[in-house]
Amino acid sequence: MENSDVFDPAWKDEEYDSENGLSPQQVRERVGKGAVNESVDSSTRTYGEIVKSNVFTYFNLIFVILALLLLIVGSFKDMTFLGVIFFNTVIGIAQEFRSKKALDSLKIISDPKATVIRGGVQETIPVENLVLDDLVIFSAGCQIPADAVVVSGNVQVNESLITGESEEIAKKAGDELLSGSFVVSGECRGRLLKVGKESYVSKLTLKATKDKREEESELIRSLDKLVKIVGIIIIPIGLTLFIQQMFFAGATFSDSITGMVAAVIGMIPEGLYLLASVAMVVSIMRLARKKVLVRNMKCIETLARVDVLCVDKTGTITENTMKVSRLVPAEGKDLDCITALLSNMVSVSYTHLRAHETLRHL
């Protein structure tokens, strides 16, 4: 049986035993096909990929070539510019390591065990051992480990962790249960329709931790473009300087290389790169004090360009200290009418709040 992409009344199939659940043989068949509720790994890059992307850059390549030329002629005292490259690379790697560690620790499913019925026997097993079509018992306080459909019973479900909606939702036979949601009250039996990487919560986790390397700030994009242009220009300039000193000025090979490298390094804005990295790290540290997770160091500049922040009605990424500055009606709507409706709504909400406080103190 293949994993369905939609929730349908397939659980009413006569072949499915909605009382005793799967038999041991059916469980083994699904395990053999890989239809197991295994947790998905974070879609962030590996530590090796992070190191590789920060070390093997065009910017670093230019300085490595220059350092090799100085190494050939034994001019070690002129290789101090490598310090700038080293610190710039270390800063980038350290910040991305920190972001990866934080993203990898994101887990929406926090309930490690589930109650399942197999062969008419009720047992508690780890959620990773659940298989497609398992008959699971959901009661108050349980978290839904995989996408399911209610077979029997009624429950009230809270899906705020995955949808942002705080209202409790009633679920009856035939209704879908999204993985990651919590059962607030009631009890039901559910048949798992999507497990492992096919479940809603797994796709949400992969999307939340996915690296978007194509997104770069204007500052970094401009610096990269500048370095590439300069990197191309300095090749003929470097050769010209070397030939001029070696063959026309009568300098030695060692002095020609040293002079050429000194002239070329002055054309590359390595200090600007380090300055940008340091400024971004300082910004990240300030945001970290306010418990903000920065996925990519380069997104700091993008955040600095934001002047309008739009959120949905749940205000998921906001805090309760926000205040309304002004009300702008939609086209064709009367501002006085909207103001009156809002005033009435606030008045009723305040009355209910006062009544609740009075009853609590009685």
Beta strands, then each sheet from edge to edge (+ up, - down):
strand 1: 113-118
strand 2: 121-126
strand 3: 135-139
strand 4: 147-158
strand 5: 168-171
strand 6: 176-177
strand 7: 182-194
sheet 1: 2+ 1- 3+ 7- 4+ 5-
sheet 2: 2+ 1- 3+ 7- 4+ 6-
end
